[in-house]
Amino acid sequence: MVYGDDRASAVAKVQALALRVVAERLEHGAAASEPLSVSFLAA
């Protein structure tokens, strides 16, 4: 779980955490066999 001083900061931290999770899975070979697409809506 992540927190921020305001909504925008919290959203930015959640996005960064999501990307770290994806990167860790890729590094450890746990990624799906299909192409991966990641997108974020503007806060």
KOLSEDO-701594 format. One record per atom (N, C-alpha, C): chain; x negated, y, z; residue number from 0; atom name; residue in three letters. Coordinates in steps of 0.05 Angstrom, whole numbers, padded with zeros to 5 digits. Example, Ala and Ser with C-alpha at 12.3 -4.5 7.8 and 13.67 -1.06 7.14 Angstrom:
<rs>
+------+--------+--------+--------+--------+--------+------+
: panu :     c1 :     c2 :     c3 : martor : marmar : guro :
+------+--------+--------+--------+--------+--------+------+
:    A : -00264 : -00114 :  00156 :      0 :      N :  ALA :
:    A : -00246 : -00090 :  00156 :      0 :     CA :  ALA :
:    A : -00264 : -00066 :  00156 :      0 :      C :  ALA :
:    A : -00257 : -00045 :  00142 :      1 :      N :  SER :
:    A : -00273 : -00021 :  00143 :      1 :     CA :  SER :
:    A : -00258 :  00001 :  00157 :      1 :      C :  SER :
+------+--------+--------+--------+--------+--------+------+
</rs>
This chain:
<rs>
+------+--------+--------+--------+--------+--------+------+
: panu :     c1 :     c2 :     c3 : martor : marmar : guro :
+------+--------+--------+--------+--------+--------+------+
:    A : -00017 : -00023 :  00000 :      0 :      N :  MET :
:    A :  00000 :  00000 :  00000 :      0 :     CA :  MET :
:    A : -00018 :  00025 :  00000 :      0 :      C :  MET :
:    A : -00009 :  00045 : -00014 :      1 :      N :  VAL :
:    A : -00025 :  00070 : -00015 :      1 :     CA :  VAL :
:    A : -00007 :  00094 : -00007 :      1 :      C :  VAL :
:    A : -00020 :  00114 :  00003 :      2 :      N :  TYR :
:    A : -00006 :  00139 :  00011 :      2 :     CA :  TYR :
:    A : -00020 :  00163 : -00001 :      2 :      C :  TYR :
:    A : -00006 :  00185 : -00003 :      3 :      N :  GLY :
:    A : -00017 :  00210 : -00012 :      3 :     CA :  GLY :
:    A : -00005 :  00233 :  00004 :      3 :      C :  GLY :
:    A : -00018 :  00256 :  00001 :      4 :      N :  ASP :
:    A : -00008 :  00280 :  00015 :      4 :     CA :  ASP :
:    A :  00018 :  00289 :  00004 :      4 :      C :  ASP :
:    A :  00023 :  00283 : -00022 :      5 :      N :  ASP :
:    A :  00048 :  00290 : -00035 :      5 :     CA :  ASP :
:    A :  00055 :  00269 : -00055 :      5 :      C :  ASP :
:    A :  00078 :  00271 : -00069 :      6 :      N :  ARG :
:    A :  00087 :  00251 : -00087 :      6 :     CA :  ARG :
:    A :  00067 :  00246 : -00110 :      6 :      C :  ARG :
:    A :  00057 :  00268 : -00121 :      7 :      N :  ALA :
:    A :  00038 :  00266 : -00144 :      7 :     CA :  ALA :
:    A :  00013 :  00251 : -00136 :      7 :      C :  ALA :
:    A :  00003 :  00257 : -00112 :      8 :      N :  SER :
:    A : -00021 :  00243 : -00102 :      8 :     CA :  SER :
:    A : -00016 :  00214 : -00098 :      8 :      C :  SER :
:    A :  00007 :  00207 : -00086 :      9 :      N :  ALA :
:    A :  00014 :  00179 : -00081 :      9 :     CA :  ALA :
:    A :  00017 :  00164 : -00108 :      9 :      C :  ALA :
:    A :  00029 :  00176 : -00127 :     10 :      N :  VAL :
:    A :  00033 :  00163 : -00153 :     10 :     CA :  VAL :
:    A :  00006 :  00158 : -00166 :     10 :      C :  VAL :
:    A : -00012 :  00178 : -00165 :     11 :      N :  ALA :
:    A : -00039 :  00174 : -00177 :     11 :     CA :  ALA :
:    A : -00054 :  00151 : -00163 :     11 :      C :  ALA :
:    A : -00051 :  00149 : -00137 :     12 :      N :  LYS :
:    A : -00065 :  00128 : -00123 :     12 :     CA :  LYS :
:    A : -00052 :  00100 : -00129 :     12 :      C :  LYS :
:    A : -00026 :  00099 : -00133 :     13 :      N :  VAL :
:    A : -00013 :  00074 : -00141 :     13 :     CA :  VAL :
:    A : -00023 :  00066 : -00168 :     13 :      C :  VAL :
:    A : -00024 :  00085 : -00187 :     14 :      N :  GLN :
:    A : -00034 :  00078 : -00214 :     14 :     CA :  GLN :
:    A : -00063 :  00068 : -00213 :     14 :      C :  GLN :
:    A : -00079 :  00081 : -00198 :     15 :      N :  ALA :
:    A : -00107 :  00072 : -00195 :     15 :     CA :  ALA :
:    A : -00109 :  00044 : -00184 :     15 :      C :  ALA :
:    A : -00093 :  00039 : -00163 :     16 :      N :  LEU :
:    A : -00092 :  00012 : -00151 :     16 :     CA :  LEU :
:    A : -00083 : -00009 : -00171 :     16 :      C :  LEU :
:    A : -00063 : -00002 : -00187 :     17 :      N :  ALA :
:    A : -00052 : -00021 : -00207 :     17 :     CA :  ALA :
:    A : -00074 : -00028 : -00227 :     17 :      C :  ALA :
:    A : -00089 : -00008 : -00236 :     18 :      N :  LEU :
:    A : -00111 : -00013 : -00255 :     18 :     CA :  LEU :
:    A : -00133 : -00030 : -00243 :     18 :      C :  LEU :
:    A : -00139 : -00025 : -00217 :     19 :      N :  ARG :
:    A : -00159 : -00042 : -00204 :     19 :     CA :  ARG :
:    A : -00151 : -00071 : -00202 :     19 :      C :  ARG :
:    A : -00125 : -00075 : -00197 :     20 :      N :  VAL :
:    A : -00115 : -00103 : -00195 :     20 :     CA :  VAL :
:    A : -00117 : -00116 : -00223 :     20 :      C :  VAL :
:    A : -00110 : -00102 : -00244 :     21 :      N :  VAL :
:    A : -00112 : -00114 : -00271 :     21 :     CA :  VAL :
:    A : -00142 : -00119 : -00277 :     21 :      C :  VAL :
:    A : -00160 : -00101 : -00271 :     22 :      N :  ALA :
:    A : -00188 : -00105 : -00276 :     22 :     CA :  ALA :
:    A : -00199 : -00129 : -00261 :     22 :      C :  ALA :
:    A : -00191 : -00132 : -00236 :     23 :      N :  GLU :
:    A : -00201 : -00154 : -00220 :     23 :     CA :  GLU :
:    A : -00191 : -00181 : -00232 :     23 :      C :  GLU :
:    A : -00166 : -00182 : -00241 :     24 :      N :  ARG :
:    A : -00156 : -00206 : -00253 :     24 :     CA :  ARG :
:    A : -00171 : -00212 : -00279 :     24 :      C :  ARG :
:    A : -00177 : -00192 : -00295 :     25 :      N :  LEU :
:    A : -00192 : -00196 : -00319 :     25 :     CA :  LEU :
:    A : -00220 : -00207 : -00313 :     25 :      C :  LEU :
:    A : -00233 : -00195 : -00293 :     26 :      N :  GLU :
:    A : -00260 : -00203 : -00286 :     26 :     CA :  GLU :
:    A : -00261 : -00232 : -00276 :     26 :      C :  GLU :
:    A : -00240 : -00242 : -00264 :     27 :      N :  HIS :
:    A : -00240 : -00268 : -00252 :     27 :     CA :  HIS :
:    A : -00225 : -00289 : -00270 :     27 :      C :  HIS :
:    A : -00219 : -00281 : -00294 :     28 :      N :  GLY :
:    A : -00206 : -00299 : -00313 :     28 :     CA :  GLY :
:    A : -00178 : -00307 : -00307 :     28 :      C :  GLY :
:    A : -00164 : -00291 : -00291 :     29 :      N :  ALA :
:    A : -00137 : -00297 : -00283 :     29 :     CA :  ALA :
:    A : -00116 : -00283 : -00301 :     29 :      C :  ALA :
:    A : -00125 : -00271 : -00322 :     30 :      N :  ALA :
:    A : -00107 : -00255 : -00340 :     30 :     CA :  ALA :
:    A : -00090 : -00275 : -00357 :     30 :      C :  ALA :
:    A : -00068 : -00265 : -00365 :     31 :      N :  ALA :
:    A : -00050 : -00281 : -00383 :     31 :     CA :  ALA :
:    A : -00064 : -00285 : -00410 :     31 :      C :  ALA :
:    A : -00055 : -00305 : -00424 :     32 :      N :  SER :
:    A : -00067 : -00311 : -00450 :     32 :     CA :  SER :
:    A : -00057 : -00293 : -00472 :     32 :      C :  SER :
:    A : -00036 : -00277 : -00466 :     33 :      N :  GLU :
:    A : -00025 : -00259 : -00485 :     33 :     CA :  GLU :
:    A : -00037 : -00231 : -00481 :     33 :      C :  GLU :
:    A : -00036 : -00214 : -00502 :     34 :      N :  PRO :
:    A : -00046 : -00187 : -00500 :     34 :     CA :  PRO :
:    A : -00032 : -00172 : -00476 :     34 :      C :  PRO :
:    A : -00047 : -00154 : -00464 :     35 :      N :  LEU :
:    A : -00037 : -00139 : -00441 :     35 :     CA :  LEU :
:    A : -00033 : -00110 : -00449 :     35 :      C :  LEU :
:    A : -00011 : -00099 : -00441 :     36 :      N :  SER :
:    A : -00005 : -00071 : -00446 :     36 :     CA :  SER :
:    A :  00002 : -00058 : -00420 :     36 :      C :  SER :
:    A : -00011 : -00035 : -00414 :     37 :      N :  VAL :
:    A : -00006 : -00021 : -00389 :     37 :     CA :  VAL :
:    A :  00001 :  00008 : -00396 :     37 :      C :  VAL :
:    A :  00022 :  00018 : -00384 :     38 :      N :  SER :
:    A :  00030 :  00046 : -00389 :     38 :     CA :  SER :
:    A :  00042 :  00057 : -00364 :     38 :      C :  SER :
:    A :  00039 :  00083 : -00360 :     39 :      N :  PHE :
:    A :  00050 :  00097 : -00338 :     39 :     CA :  PHE :
:    A :  00066 :  00121 : -00348 :     39 :      C :  PHE :
:    A :  00088 :  00126 : -00335 :     40 :      N :  LEU :
:    A :  00104 :  00150 : -00341 :     40 :     CA :  LEU :
:    A :  00092 :  00174 : -00328 :     40 :      C :  LEU :
:    A :  00093 :  00197 : -00340 :     41 :      N :  ALA :
:    A :  00083 :  00221 : -00328 :     41 :     CA :  ALA :
:    A :  00099 :  00227 : -00303 :     41 :      C :  ALA :
:    A :  00085 :  00234 : -00282 :     42 :      N :  ALA :
:    A :  00098 :  00240 : -00256 :     42 :     CA :  ALA :
:    A :  00110 :  00268 : -00256 :     42 :      C :  ALA :
+------+--------+--------+--------+--------+--------+------+
</rs>
